[in-house]
């Protein structure tokens, strides 16, 4: 990738040469989006805080070897994605098999909105967030990277370490599921 195309890559290279202001600028630009991505993926503020710190720690540790092969934001999200995957692998399942099914059957279904009442923008956003939260992990991740981070299919494939067609398929399934849930 041509470094001149991505100003954040230029900042990371400046940081690698010792420019601390460059790092502060990168942090200020990306802390919010990184934190939201982690929180929406993990749905656990404590683990989000841990992985947020670990992601920035890895950025700091990688400064000397950083080579801009993708946009800085894609590289940053790839680090976060890998940490999420590792974290989820270490996490013990809370319930399995019949126990999981029994637990899910006891979860109360959300009350339906009255059809005669128009939903406010806030309520629509909240409904969309709930629908996204109910997606399978792989689908939720690609939809968040697409909608919130505005990444291309290729960038999402790079972040998640999956093929472009897999990303495309996950996005299609996620969008279909969201349409179904939101039309109920």
N, C-alpha and C positions, 0 to 999 in steps of 0.2 A: 504494500500500500504506500502511496506517496504521502509522506508525512505532512507536506504542505496542505493537503486536503483537510486534515483534522487538526484544528488548533489545540484540542486536548492532548493529542499525541505529542505535539510540540511542547506543551507544558510538562508532560511526563518526562520527556527527554531533558528539558531544562532542570527538572527536579533531580534527575539522575546525575546532572553535573553539579548539584549542590544548591540549587535555587529553591529555598524553602517557601518563598512567596508563590512559586509555581504550584507547589503541592497544596498550599492553602487555597488557591484558586480552584484547583481540581476538586478538592474536598467540598468547597462551598457550592460548586456547580452540580455535583453528583450525589451529595449526601442524602438529599430528600428522595430522589428517585430510587437510589439503592435501598434506603430504609423501607420505603413503600413496597418495593419488589420483594424484599425479604419478609416483611410482615404479612403481605398478602399471600405469599407462598407457604409460610410456616404457620400462620395464625396463632402464634405464641410470642407475646412481647419479650419474654425473658430470653428465649432462644434467638429471637430476632436481634436483640441487643448484642448477644454473644457473637453471632455470625457477622453482624455489621462491623464490630471491632476486628474480628478475625479477617474479614475481607480487606479492610484498610491496612491491617498489619501485613497481609500478603502483598499488597500494592507497594508498601514501603520496602519490604524485603526484596521485591523483584525489580526495584528501580534500576539497579546496575545492569541487569540483564534484559531490560525491557526492549523489545523490538516491535515497532508498530506494524502489525500485519493485518489489523482490522481497526475499526474506530476504537478509541479508548473506552467509550461507554460499553461497547460490545465485549471488550476484553474484561472490563470490570464486572459486568454481569455474568460472564463465563466463570470468573473466580467465585462469585456468589452462588451461582448454580451448582458448581462442584461441591461447595461447602454444604449446600442444602441437601444434595444427594447423599453425601457422606453422613450428615446428621441423621437423615431419615433411615439410613441403613443401620445405624447404631441404636436407633430408638426401638424399644421393645413394643410389639403389638399390644394394644390394650385389651383386645378381645379377639378371639378367632372362632371360626366355624359357627356352631349353633349358638354359642355364647354371644358372638357378634350380632347374629341375626336377631336374637332375643332382645339385645340392647337396642338395636335399631327400631324394632317394632314398638318399643316403649317411648320413643321420641315423639313428642306431640307435634302434629302438623301445624304449620302456621295458619292463623286465621285468614280467610280470604277477604279481600277488600270488597266493599259493597260496589256493585257495578254502576250504580247510579251516581257515585261520587267520582269526580275526576281526580286523578292522582297528581299531586304537586311534583315539581321537578325533584325535590328532595326525596319524596317517596319512590319515584321512578329510579333514581340513582341507588337508593337503598335496596330496592328490589333487584336491580341488576347486580349489585354487590353480593347479595345473598345467593342469587342464581350462580354467579361465578364461583362463590365459595363452595357450592355443592358439586361443581365439576370434578371429575377425576383429576389427580395431581398433574398428569402430563398435559391434559387439555387446559387446565387452569393456568399452568405456567405459560403455554404458548399464547393464550388469549391475553394474559397480562403483559407479556413482552410486546405483543402486537398493539394492543389498545393503549397501554399506559406509557410504554417506552418508545412506541412508534417504530419498532424495528422491522426490517424487511424479512421475507422468508429466509433468505440466505443468512442474515445476521442471527435470526432465531436459531437456525440450524447450527451455526457456529457456537452460540452460547450454550445450547443444550447438548451438543455433540451428537445430533441426529441428522439424518438426511433431509434434504429439502422437501421431498415428497412426503416423508413422515410428518414433518411440520405442517405441510399443507393439509394432510389428512386430519391431523389432530385439530387444526383450526376449523375445518369444515364440520367435524363432529361436535366441537364445542359450540360453534355458532348455531348449528341445528338444535342442540340441547337447550341453549339459551332462548332461542325462539319458542321452543315448546314450553319451557317453564314460564316465560314471561307472557305467553298468550293464555295461560290457565286462569 
